[in-house]
Amino acid sequence: MPYLILFLAVLAETIGTTALQASQQFTRLVPSVIVFAAYSAAFVLLGIALKYFPVGVAYAIWSGLGIVLIAVIGYLVFDQRLDLPAVLGMAMILGGILVVHLFSATATH
């Protein structure tokens, strides 16, 4: 259950960031409202996840997965291309998340 809560926090943050791009610097009402609602949900869910994870581990997973997901959405929705160094860097971020999850004794309380 803690990982589901953390994943939902990542998903909410990703929705908020996607809406931030779509809001065109807060000049469009509906995406702007989605930004505030999604980020609020993301922080509430992250706060709940902190009952189960140390803050450093939770934030590393939350931000790392958010980076990768928003890059994929940027590619698919906004036609934003990444070069090889960017893709390799994101692969290393995912690798770091896996190392923490699979091998760290601090991954959960």
C-alpha positions as CSV (number, residue, x, y, z in Angstrom):
1,M,0.0,0.0,0.0
2,P,2.8,2.6,0.7
3,Y,4.2,2.1,-2.8
4,L,0.7,2.7,-4.3
5,I,0.3,5.9,-2.3
6,L,3.8,7.1,-3.4
7,F,3.0,6.1,-7.1
8,L,-0.3,8.1,-6.9
9,A,1.7,11.1,-5.6
10,V,4.0,10.7,-8.6
11,L,1.0,10.4,-10.9
12,A,-0.6,13.6,-9.5
13,E,2.7,15.5,-9.8
14,T,3.0,14.4,-13.4
15,I,-0.6,15.5,-14.2
16,G,0.2,18.8,-12.6
17,T,3.3,19.3,-14.6
18,T,1.6,18.4,-17.8
19,A,-1.2,20.9,-17.0
20,L,1.5,23.5,-16.2
21,Q,2.8,23.2,-19.8
22,A,-0.8,23.3,-21.1
23,S,-1.7,26.3,-19.0
24,Q,0.6,28.5,-21.1
25,Q,2.0,30.4,-18.1
26,F,-1.4,30.4,-16.3
27,T,-3.3,32.1,-19.1
28,R,-5.7,29.2,-19.6
29,L,-8.2,28.7,-16.8
30,V,-8.9,24.9,-16.9
31,P,-5.2,23.7,-17.1
32,S,-4.3,26.3,-14.4
33,V,-7.0,24.9,-12.0
34,I,-5.7,21.4,-12.8
35,V,-2.2,22.5,-11.9
36,F,-3.2,23.6,-8.4
37,A,-5.5,20.6,-7.8
38,A,-2.9,18.0,-9.0
39,Y,0.0,19.5,-7.0
40,S,-2.2,19.7,-3.9
41,A,-3.0,16.1,-4.3
42,A,0.6,15.2,-5.0
43,F,1.8,16.9,-1.8
44,V,-0.9,15.4,0.4
45,L,-0.1,11.9,-1.0
46,L,3.6,12.4,-0.6
47,G,2.9,13.5,3.0
48,I,1.0,10.3,3.6
49,A,3.8,8.2,2.0
50,L,6.3,9.8,4.5
51,K,4.6,7.7,7.2
52,Y,6.2,4.7,5.6
53,F,9.4,6.0,3.9
54,P,12.3,8.2,5.0
55,V,12.0,11.6,3.3
56,G,15.1,11.2,1.2
57,V,14.0,7.8,-0.2
58,A,10.4,9.0,-0.8
59,Y,11.5,12.2,-2.5
60,A,14.1,10.4,-4.6
61,I,11.5,8.0,-5.9
62,W,8.9,10.7,-6.3
63,S,11.1,13.1,-8.2
64,G,13.0,10.5,-10.2
65,L,9.9,8.8,-11.5
66,G,8.3,12.2,-12.1
67,I,11.2,13.3,-14.3
68,V,11.0,10.1,-16.4
69,L,7.2,10.2,-16.7
70,I,7.1,13.9,-17.7
71,A,9.8,13.3,-20.3
72,V,7.7,10.6,-21.8
73,I,4.6,12.8,-21.8
74,G,6.6,15.7,-23.2
75,Y,7.6,13.4,-26.1
76,L,4.2,11.9,-26.7
77,V,2.0,14.9,-26.1
78,F,4.1,18.0,-26.8
79,D,6.5,16.5,-29.4
80,Q,9.5,17.4,-27.3
81,R,12.5,15.3,-28.3
82,L,15.4,14.2,-26.1
83,D,18.9,13.5,-27.2
84,L,21.0,10.5,-26.2
85,P,22.7,12.1,-23.2
86,A,19.2,13.0,-21.8
87,V,17.9,9.5,-22.3
88,L,21.0,8.0,-20.7
89,G,20.8,10.4,-17.7
90,M,17.2,9.4,-17.2
91,A,18.1,5.7,-17.4
92,M,20.6,6.3,-14.6
93,I,17.9,8.0,-12.5
94,L,15.7,4.9,-13.0
95,G,18.7,2.7,-12.1
96,G,19.3,4.7,-8.9
97,I,15.6,4.2,-7.9
98,L,15.9,0.5,-8.5
99,V,19.1,0.3,-6.4
100,V,17.4,2.2,-3.5
101,H,14.3,0.0,-3.8
102,L,16.0,-3.3,-4.2
103,F,19.1,-3.0,-2.0
104,S,18.7,-0.3,0.6
105,A,17.6,-1.2,4.1
106,T,16.3,2.4,4.5
107,A,13.6,2.0,1.7
108,T,10.9,1.4,4.3
109,H,10.6,2.0,8.1
